[in-house]
Amino acid sequence: MDDINAIMQEDISGIRIIKACVREIYEKARFGKANDELIKTQLQTLVIFAFMNPIVNAIMYILRYHTQ
């Protein structure tokens, strides 16, 4: 059973490779779209962190010296 599963897994992987080669333009466009979405999300996160870092530092500074 393990041998059959291993062979079937290889066949499925081979089919995926052939399918990806035949649909190369589509796959590149699909990857590009997903990559653009990832970049957009990462940039939004970085902007949020860029604004939050000074605010958090100010709050910590105020709390530290206000309680002393």
PDB file of N, CA, C and O in Angstrom:
ATOM      1  N   MET A   1       0.828  -1.191   0.000  1.00  0.00           N
ATOM      2  CA  MET A   1       0.000   0.000   0.000  1.00  0.00           C
ATOM      3  C   MET A   1       0.875   1.258   0.000  1.00  0.00           C
ATOM      4  O   MET A   1       0.572   2.225  -0.699  1.00  0.00           O
ATOM      5  N   ASP A   2       1.947   1.244   0.776  1.00  0.00           N
ATOM      6  CA  ASP A   2       2.843   2.399   0.814  1.00  0.00           C
ATOM      7  C   ASP A   2       3.494   2.650  -0.536  1.00  0.00           C
ATOM      8  O   ASP A   2       3.656   3.796  -0.955  1.00  0.00           O
ATOM      9  N   ASP A   3       3.869   1.559  -1.222  1.00  0.00           N
ATOM     10  CA  ASP A   3       4.483   1.707  -2.545  1.00  0.00           C
ATOM     11  C   ASP A   3       3.504   2.341  -3.538  1.00  0.00           C
ATOM     12  O   ASP A   3       3.876   3.202  -4.335  1.00  0.00           O
ATOM     13  N   ILE A   4       2.259   1.902  -3.472  1.00  0.00           N
ATOM     14  CA  ILE A   4       1.245   2.443  -4.372  1.00  0.00           C
ATOM     15  C   ILE A   4       1.018   3.921  -4.070  1.00  0.00           C
ATOM     16  O   ILE A   4       0.923   4.739  -4.985  1.00  0.00           O
ATOM     17  N   ASN A   5       0.931   4.260  -2.786  1.00  0.00           N
ATOM     18  CA  ASN A   5       0.748   5.659  -2.404  1.00  0.00           C
ATOM     19  C   ASN A   5       1.925   6.520  -2.857  1.00  0.00           C
ATOM     20  O   ASN A   5       1.724   7.643  -3.322  1.00  0.00           O
ATOM     21  N   ALA A   6       3.134   6.016  -2.730  1.00  0.00           N
ATOM     22  CA  ALA A   6       4.319   6.767  -3.149  1.00  0.00           C
ATOM     23  C   ALA A   6       4.294   7.007  -4.658  1.00  0.00           C
ATOM     24  O   ALA A   6       4.589   8.110  -5.119  1.00  0.00           O
ATOM     25  N   ILE A   7       3.944   5.983  -5.421  1.00  0.00           N
ATOM     26  CA  ILE A   7       3.869   6.122  -6.881  1.00  0.00           C
ATOM     27  C   ILE A   7       2.768   7.110  -7.267  1.00  0.00           C
ATOM     28  O   ILE A   7       2.970   7.952  -8.141  1.00  0.00           O
ATOM     29  N   MET A   8       1.625   7.012  -6.629  1.00  0.00           N
ATOM     30  CA  MET A   8       0.525   7.937  -6.928  1.00  0.00           C
ATOM     31  C   MET A   8       0.921   9.374  -6.585  1.00  0.00           C
ATOM     32  O   MET A   8       0.579  10.304  -7.316  1.00  0.00           O
ATOM     33  N   GLN A   9       1.636   9.554  -5.482  1.00  0.00           N
ATOM     34  CA  GLN A   9       2.101  10.887  -5.082  1.00  0.00           C
ATOM     35  C   GLN A   9       3.033  11.456  -6.142  1.00  0.00           C
ATOM     36  O   GLN A   9       2.927  12.631  -6.491  1.00  0.00           O
ATOM     37  N   GLU A  10       3.949  10.634  -6.660  1.00  0.00           N
ATOM     38  CA  GLU A  10       4.858  11.071  -7.714  1.00  0.00           C
ATOM     39  C   GLU A  10       4.084  11.444  -8.975  1.00  0.00           C
ATOM     40  O   GLU A  10       4.393  12.442  -9.625  1.00  0.00           O
ATOM     41  N   ASP A  11       3.085  10.645  -9.318  1.00  0.00           N
ATOM     42  CA  ASP A  11       2.273  10.933 -10.503  1.00  0.00           C
ATOM     43  C   ASP A  11       1.530  12.261 -10.351  1.00  0.00           C
ATOM     44  O   ASP A  11       1.482  13.069 -11.278  1.00  0.00           O
ATOM     45  N   ILE A  12       0.961  12.467  -9.185  1.00  0.00           N
ATOM     46  CA  ILE A  12       0.227  13.716  -8.940  1.00  0.00           C
ATOM     47  C   ILE A  12       1.174  14.908  -9.003  1.00  0.00           C
ATOM     48  O   ILE A  12       0.832  15.942  -9.577  1.00  0.00           O
ATOM     49  N   SER A  13       2.354  14.772  -8.420  1.00  0.00           N
ATOM     50  CA  SER A  13       3.340  15.856  -8.483  1.00  0.00           C
ATOM     51  C   SER A  13       3.753  16.133  -9.918  1.00  0.00           C
ATOM     52  O   SER A  13       3.901  17.290 -10.314  1.00  0.00           O
ATOM     53  N   GLY A  14       3.938  15.082 -10.695  1.00  0.00           N
ATOM     54  CA  GLY A  14       4.294  15.238 -12.104  1.00  0.00           C
ATOM     55  C   GLY A  14       3.202  15.933 -12.885  1.00  0.00           C
ATOM     56  O   GLY A  14       3.484  16.774 -13.739  1.00  0.00           O
ATOM     57  N   ILE A  15       1.960  15.592 -12.602  1.00  0.00           N
ATOM     58  CA  ILE A  15       0.828  16.234 -13.275  1.00  0.00           C
ATOM     59  C   ILE A  15       0.795  17.718 -12.936  1.00  0.00           C
ATOM     60  O   ILE A  15       0.541  18.549 -13.807  1.00  0.00           O
ATOM     61  N   ARG A  16       1.049  18.053 -11.680  1.00  0.00           N
ATOM     62  CA  ARG A  16       1.056  19.459 -11.272  1.00  0.00           C
ATOM     63  C   ARG A  16       2.142  20.236 -11.994  1.00  0.00           C
ATOM     64  O   ARG A  16       1.928  21.379 -12.400  1.00  0.00           O
ATOM     65  N   ILE A  17       3.309  19.621 -12.155  1.00  0.00           N
ATOM     66  CA  ILE A  17       4.410  20.293 -12.850  1.00  0.00           C
ATOM     67  C   ILE A  17       4.048  20.523 -14.309  1.00  0.00           C
ATOM     68  O   ILE A  17       4.258  21.613 -14.840  1.00  0.00           O
ATOM     69  N   ILE A  18       3.507  19.500 -14.958  1.00  0.00           N
ATOM     70  CA  ILE A  18       3.106  19.631 -16.360  1.00  0.00           C
ATOM     71  C   ILE A  18       2.014  20.684 -16.502  1.00  0.00           C
ATOM     72  O   ILE A  18       2.052  21.511 -17.414  1.00  0.00           O
ATOM     73  N   LYS A  19       1.046  20.648 -15.600  1.00  0.00           N
ATOM     74  CA  LYS A  19      -0.043  21.621 -15.634  1.00  0.00           C
ATOM     75  C   LYS A  19       0.496  23.034 -15.453  1.00  0.00           C
ATOM     76  O   LYS A  19       0.056  23.955 -16.140  1.00  0.00           O
ATOM     77  N   ALA A  20       1.452  23.215 -14.530  1.00  0.00           N
ATOM     78  CA  ALA A  20       2.032  24.535 -14.285  1.00  0.00           C
ATOM     79  C   ALA A  20       2.806  25.019 -15.505  1.00  0.00           C
ATOM     80  O   ALA A  20       2.784  26.212 -15.810  1.00  0.00           O
ATOM     81  N   CYS A  21       3.490  24.119 -16.208  1.00  0.00           N
ATOM     82  CA  CYS A  21       4.254  24.513 -17.399  1.00  0.00           C
ATOM     83  C   CYS A  21       3.320  24.925 -18.531  1.00  0.00           C
ATOM     84  O   CYS A  21       3.598  25.885 -19.249  1.00  0.00           O
ATOM     85  N   VAL A  22       2.225  24.210 -18.689  1.00  0.00           N
ATOM     86  CA  VAL A  22       1.273  24.521 -19.752  1.00  0.00           C
ATOM     87  C   VAL A  22       0.567  25.846 -19.457  1.00  0.00           C
ATOM     88  O   VAL A  22       0.263  26.610 -20.373  1.00  0.00           O
ATOM     89  N   ARG A  23       0.312  26.106 -18.198  1.00  0.00           N
ATOM     90  CA  ARG A  23      -0.414  27.310 -17.800  1.00  0.00           C
ATOM     91  C   ARG A  23       0.536  28.336 -17.182  1.00  0.00           C
ATOM     92  O   ARG A  23       0.178  29.018 -16.222  1.00  0.00           O
ATOM     93  N   GLU A  24       1.724  28.440 -17.722  1.00  0.00           N
ATOM     94  CA  GLU A  24       2.762  29.284 -17.142  1.00  0.00           C
ATOM     95  C   GLU A  24       2.326  30.745 -17.019  1.00  0.00           C
ATOM     96  O   GLU A  24       2.535  31.364 -15.976  1.00  0.00           O
ATOM     97  N   ILE A  25       1.735  31.292 -18.054  1.00  0.00           N
ATOM     98  CA  ILE A  25       1.322  32.696 -18.035  1.00  0.00           C
ATOM     99  C   ILE A  25       0.272  32.921 -16.947  1.00  0.00           C
ATOM    100  O   ILE A  25       0.347  33.888 -16.188  1.00  0.00           O
ATOM    101  N   TYR A  26      -0.699  32.024 -16.882  1.00  0.00           N
ATOM    102  CA  TYR A  26      -1.746  32.127 -15.862  1.00  0.00           C
ATOM    103  C   TYR A  26      -1.160  32.000 -14.457  1.00  0.00           C
ATOM    104  O   TYR A  26      -1.519  32.764 -13.561  1.00  0.00           O
ATOM    105  N   GLU A  27      -0.262  31.038 -14.268  1.00  0.00           N
ATOM    106  CA  GLU A  27       0.336  30.817 -12.955  1.00  0.00           C
ATOM    107  C   GLU A  27       1.191  32.022 -12.532  1.00  0.00           C
ATOM    108  O   GLU A  27       1.189  32.401 -11.361  1.00  0.00           O
ATOM    109  N   LYS A  28       1.922  32.622 -13.484  1.00  0.00           N
ATOM    110  CA  LYS A  28       2.708  33.811 -13.158  1.00  0.00           C
ATOM    111  C   LYS A  28       1.800  34.962 -12.755  1.00  0.00           C
ATOM    112  O   LYS A  28       2.103  35.685 -11.805  1.00  0.00           O
ATOM    113  N   ALA A  29       0.706  35.139 -13.454  1.00  0.00           N
ATOM    114  CA  ALA A  29      -0.244  36.206 -13.119  1.00  0.00           C
ATOM    115  C   ALA A  29      -0.873  35.959 -11.757  1.00  0.00           C
ATOM    116  O   ALA A  29      -1.039  36.882 -10.960  1.00  0.00           O
ATOM    117  N   ARG A  30      -1.222  34.698 -11.497  1.00  0.00           N
ATOM    118  CA  ARG A  30      -1.821  34.348 -10.203  1.00  0.00           C
ATOM    119  C   ARG A  30      -0.845  34.594  -9.069  1.00  0.00           C
ATOM    120  O   ARG A  30      -1.218  35.125  -8.023  1.00  0.00           O
ATOM    121  N   PHE A  31       0.425  34.201  -9.279  1.00  0.00           N
ATOM    122  CA  PHE A  31       1.443  34.424  -8.266  1.00  0.00           C
ATOM    123  C   PHE A  31       1.680  35.921  -8.070  1.00  0.00           C
ATOM    124  O   PHE A  31       1.812  36.394  -6.942  1.00  0.00           O
ATOM    125  N   GLY A  32       1.730  36.660  -9.182  1.00  0.00           N
ATOM    126  CA  GLY A  32       1.939  38.103  -9.099  1.00  0.00           C
ATOM    127  C   GLY A  32       0.841  38.792  -8.300  1.00  0.00           C
ATOM    128  O   GLY A  32       1.118  39.674  -7.488  1.00  0.00           O
ATOM    129  N   LYS A  33      -0.392  38.393  -8.528  1.00  0.00           N
ATOM    130  CA  LYS A  33      -1.520  38.975  -7.793  1.00  0.00           C
ATOM    131  C   LYS A  33      -1.414  38.663  -6.303  1.00  0.00           C
ATOM    132  O   LYS A  33      -1.601  39.549  -5.469  1.00  0.00           O
ATOM    133  N   ALA A  34      -1.118  37.418  -5.968  1.00  0.00           N
ATOM    134  CA  ALA A  34      -0.975  37.032  -4.559  1.00  0.00           C
ATOM    135  C   ALA A  34       0.200  37.757  -3.920  1.00  0.00           C
ATOM    136  O   ALA A  34       0.120  38.168  -2.762  1.00  0.00           O
ATOM    137  N   ASN A  35       1.290  37.919  -4.663  1.00  0.00           N
ATOM    138  CA  ASN A  35       2.464  38.605  -4.151  1.00  0.00           C
ATOM    139  C   ASN A  35       2.166  40.086  -3.919  1.00  0.00           C
ATOM    140  O   ASN A  35       2.602  40.659  -2.920  1.00  0.00           O
ATOM    141  N   ASP A  36       1.424  40.705  -4.838  1.00  0.00           N
ATOM    142  CA  ASP A  36       1.043  42.110  -4.668  1.00  0.00           C
ATOM    143  C   ASP A  36       0.179  42.308  -3.426  1.00  0.00           C
ATOM    144  O   ASP A  36       0.346  43.286  -2.697  1.00  0.00           O
ATOM    145  N   GLU A  37      -0.737  41.387  -3.191  1.00  0.00           N
ATOM    146  CA  GLU A  37      -1.576  41.466  -1.988  1.00  0.00           C
ATOM    147  C   GLU A  37      -0.730  41.343  -0.722  1.00  0.00           C
ATOM    148  O   GLU A  37      -0.962  42.049   0.259  1.00  0.00           O
ATOM    149  N   LEU A  38       0.253  40.442  -0.754  1.00  0.00           N
ATOM    150  CA  LEU A  38       1.135  40.273   0.395  1.00  0.00           C
ATOM    151  C   LEU A  38       1.935  41.545   0.646  1.00  0.00           C
ATOM    152  O   LEU A  38       2.064  41.978   1.791  1.00  0.00           O
ATOM    153  N   ILE A  39       2.471  42.143  -0.404  1.00  0.00           N
ATOM    154  CA  ILE A  39       3.242  43.376  -0.262  1.00  0.00           C
ATOM    155  C   ILE A  39       2.365  44.485   0.304  1.00  0.00           C
ATOM    156  O   ILE A  39       2.795  45.231   1.184  1.00  0.00           O
ATOM    157  N   LYS A  40       1.138  44.595  -0.197  1.00  0.00           N
ATOM    158  CA  LYS A  40       0.203  45.617   0.290  1.00  0.00           C
ATOM    159  C   LYS A  40      -0.069  45.444   1.785  1.00  0.00           C
ATOM    160  O   LYS A  40      -0.062  46.415   2.542  1.00  0.00           O
ATOM    161  N   THR A  41      -0.307  44.207   2.199  1.00  0.00           N
ATOM    162  CA  THR A  41      -0.570  43.925   3.613  1.00  0.00           C
ATOM    163  C   THR A  41       0.648  44.238   4.469  1.00  0.00           C
ATOM    164  O   THR A  41       0.517  44.813   5.549  1.00  0.00           O
ATOM    165  N   GLN A  42       1.839  43.861   3.991  1.00  0.00           N
ATOM    166  CA  GLN A  42       3.058  44.132   4.749  1.00  0.00           C
ATOM    167  C   GLN A  42       3.310  45.628   4.883  1.00  0.00           C
ATOM    168  O   GLN A  42       3.716  46.092   5.948  1.00  0.00           O
ATOM    169  N   LEU A  43       3.075  46.382   3.826  1.00  0.00           N
ATOM    170  CA  LEU A  43       3.280  47.830   3.895  1.00  0.00           C
ATOM    171  C   LEU A  43       2.295  48.482   4.859  1.00  0.00           C
ATOM    172  O   LEU A  43       2.665  49.387   5.607  1.00  0.00           O
ATOM    173  N   GLN A  44       1.055  48.034   4.846  1.00  0.00           N
ATOM    174  CA  GLN A  44       0.068  48.569   5.785  1.00  0.00           C
ATOM    175  C   GLN A  44       0.486  48.285   7.226  1.00  0.00           C
ATOM    176  O   GLN A  44       0.367  49.147   8.097  1.00  0.00           O
ATOM    177  N   THR A  45       0.971  47.085   7.466  1.00  0.00           N
ATOM    178  CA  THR A  45       1.433  46.714   8.801  1.00  0.00           C
ATOM    179  C   THR A  45       2.624  47.563   9.226  1.00  0.00           C
ATOM    180  O   THR A  45       2.692  48.016  10.368  1.00  0.00           O
ATOM    181  N   LEU A  46       3.559  47.779   8.311  1.00  0.00           N
ATOM    182  CA  LEU A  46       4.727  48.597   8.634  1.00  0.00           C
ATOM    183  C   LEU A  46       4.340  50.036   8.934  1.00  0.00           C
ATOM    184  O   LEU A  46       4.922  50.654   9.825  1.00  0.00           O
ATOM    185  N   VAL A  47       3.381  50.575   8.218  1.00  0.00           N
ATOM    186  CA  VAL A  47       2.924  51.943   8.484  1.00  0.00           C
ATOM    187  C   VAL A  47       2.292  52.026   9.868  1.00  0.00           C
ATOM    188  O   VAL A  47       2.540  52.973  10.614  1.00  0.00           O
ATOM    189  N   ILE A  48       1.480  51.039  10.204  1.00  0.00           N
ATOM    190  CA  ILE A  48       0.863  51.014  11.538  1.00  0.00           C
ATOM    191  C   ILE A  48       1.933  50.965  12.618  1.00  0.00           C
ATOM    192  O   ILE A  48       1.863  51.709  13.597  1.00  0.00           O
ATOM    193  N   PHE A  49       2.928  50.089  12.446  1.00  0.00           N
ATOM    194  CA  PHE A  49       4.001  49.994  13.426  1.00  0.00           C
ATOM    195  C   PHE A  49       4.809  51.284  13.489  1.00  0.00           C
ATOM    196  O   PHE A  49       5.248  51.685  14.567  1.00  0.00           O
ATOM    197  N   ALA A  50       5.011  51.935  12.355  1.00  0.00           N
ATOM    198  CA  ALA A  50       5.781  53.176  12.330  1.00  0.00           C
ATOM    199  C   ALA A  50       5.085  54.253  13.155  1.00  0.00           C
ATOM    200  O   ALA A  50       5.754  55.050  13.812  1.00  0.00           O
ATOM    201  N   PHE A  51       3.772  54.292  13.132  1.00  0.00           N
ATOM    202  CA  PHE A  51       3.045  55.276  13.932  1.00  0.00           C
ATOM    203  C   PHE A  51       2.871  54.836  15.382  1.00  0.00           C
ATOM    204  O   PHE A  51       2.863  55.665  16.292  1.00  0.00           O
ATOM    205  N   MET A  52       2.733  53.538  15.593  1.00  0.00           N
ATOM    206  CA  MET A  52       2.484  53.041  16.948  1.00  0.00           C
ATOM    207  C   MET A  52       3.732  53.071  17.827  1.00  0.00           C
ATOM    208  O   MET A  52       3.626  53.297  19.032  1.00  0.00           O
ATOM    209  N   ASN A  53       4.893  52.851  17.255  1.00  0.00           N
ATOM    210  CA  ASN A  53       6.115  52.784  18.054  1.00  0.00           C
ATOM    211  C   ASN A  53       6.365  54.063  18.843  1.00  0.00           C
ATOM    212  O   ASN A  53       6.594  53.972  20.049  1.00  0.00           O
ATOM    213  N   PRO A  54       6.335  55.241  18.243  1.00  0.00           N
ATOM    214  CA  PRO A  54       6.552  56.455  19.041  1.00  0.00           C
ATOM    215  C   PRO A  54       5.453  56.686  20.073  1.00  0.00           C
ATOM    216  O   PRO A  54       5.716  57.184  21.167  1.00  0.00           O
ATOM    217  N   ILE A  55       4.233  56.324  19.725  1.00  0.00           N
ATOM    218  CA  ILE A  55       3.125  56.512  20.668  1.00  0.00           C
ATOM    219  C   ILE A  55       3.308  55.617  21.885  1.00  0.00           C
ATOM    220  O   ILE A  55       3.135  56.062  23.020  1.00  0.00           O
ATOM    221  N   VAL A  56       3.656  54.363  21.650  1.00  0.00           N
ATOM    222  CA  VAL A  56       3.876  53.429  22.765  1.00  0.00           C
ATOM    223  C   VAL A  56       5.057  53.880  23.612  1.00  0.00           C
ATOM    224  O   VAL A  56       4.997  53.810  24.840  1.00  0.00           O
ATOM    225  N   ASN A  57       6.115  54.334  22.984  1.00  0.00           N
ATOM    226  CA  ASN A  57       7.272  54.829  23.735  1.00  0.00           C
ATOM    227  C   ASN A  57       6.903  56.043  24.577  1.00  0.00           C
ATOM    228  O   ASN A  57       7.347  56.154  25.720  1.00  0.00           O
ATOM    229  N   ALA A  58       6.107  56.947  24.041  1.00  0.00           N
ATOM    230  CA  ALA A  58       5.671  58.124  24.799  1.00  0.00           C
ATOM    231  C   ALA A  58       4.824  57.714  25.993  1.00  0.00           C
ATOM    232  O   ALA A  58       4.999  58.243  27.091  1.00  0.00           O
ATOM    233  N   ILE A  59       3.915  56.784  25.787  1.00  0.00           N
ATOM    234  CA  ILE A  59       3.070  56.305  26.894  1.00  0.00           C
ATOM    235  C   ILE A  59       3.930  55.657  27.970  1.00  0.00           C
ATOM    236  O   ILE A  59       3.727  55.907  29.159  1.00  0.00           O
ATOM    237  N   MET A  60       4.880  54.834  27.569  1.00  0.00           N
ATOM    238  CA  MET A  60       5.760  54.188  28.553  1.00  0.00           C
ATOM    239  C   MET A  60       6.581  55.234  29.307  1.00  0.00           C
ATOM    240  O   MET A  60       6.766  55.121  30.518  1.00  0.00           O
ATOM    241  N   TYR A  61       7.065  56.234  28.609  1.00  0.00           N
ATOM    242  CA  TYR A  61       7.856  57.300  29.228  1.00  0.00           C
ATOM    243  C   TYR A  61       7.005  58.067  30.232  1.00  0.00           C
ATOM    244  O   TYR A  61       7.450  58.341  31.347  1.00  0.00           O
ATOM    245  N   ILE A  62       5.780  58.415  29.837  1.00  0.00           N
ATOM    246  CA  ILE A  62       4.889  59.151  30.731  1.00  0.00           C
ATOM    247  C   ILE A  62       4.546  58.311  31.958  1.00  0.00           C
ATOM    248  O   ILE A  62       4.593  58.813  33.080  1.00  0.00           O
ATOM    249  N   LEU A  63       4.210  57.066  31.763  1.00  0.00           N
ATOM    250  CA  LEU A  63       3.851  56.197  32.888  1.00  0.00           C
ATOM    251  C   LEU A  63       5.033  55.975  33.814  1.00  0.00           C
ATOM    252  O   LEU A  63       4.866  55.932  35.032  1.00  0.00           O
ATOM    253  N   ARG A  64       6.212  55.834  33.257  1.00  0.00           N
ATOM    254  CA  ARG A  64       7.400  55.579  34.072  1.00  0.00           C
ATOM    255  C   ARG A  64       7.719  56.775  34.964  1.00  0.00           C
ATOM    256  O   ARG A  64       7.989  56.601  36.152  1.00  0.00           O
ATOM    257  N   TYR A  65       7.694  57.970  34.416  1.00  0.00           N
ATOM    258  CA  TYR A  65       8.069  59.145  35.199  1.00  0.00           C
ATOM    259  C   TYR A  65       6.901  59.748  35.948  1.00  0.00           C
ATOM    260  O   TYR A  65       7.102  60.536  36.872  1.00  0.00           O
ATOM    261  N   HIS A  66       5.680  59.393  35.567  1.00  0.00           N
ATOM    262  CA  HIS A  66       4.503  59.893  36.280  1.00  0.00           C
ATOM    263  C   HIS A  66       4.313  59.146  37.590  1.00  0.00           C
ATOM    264  O   HIS A  66       3.834  59.724  38.566  1.00  0.00           O
ATOM    265  N   THR A  67       4.687  57.850  37.628  1.00  0.00           N
ATOM    266  CA  THR A  67       4.484  57.043  38.831  1.00  0.00           C
ATOM    267  C   THR A  67       5.597  57.234  39.851  1.00  0.00           C
ATOM    268  O   THR A  67       5.453  56.818  41.001  1.00  0.00           O
ATOM    269  N   GLN A  68       6.716  57.861  39.449  1.00  0.00           N
ATOM    270  CA  GLN A  68       7.821  58.021  40.412  1.00  0.00           C
ATOM    271  C   GLN A  68       7.626  59.186  41.317  1.00  0.00           C
ATOM    272  O   GLN A  68       8.468  59.447  42.176  1.00  0.00           O
TER     273      GLN A  68
END
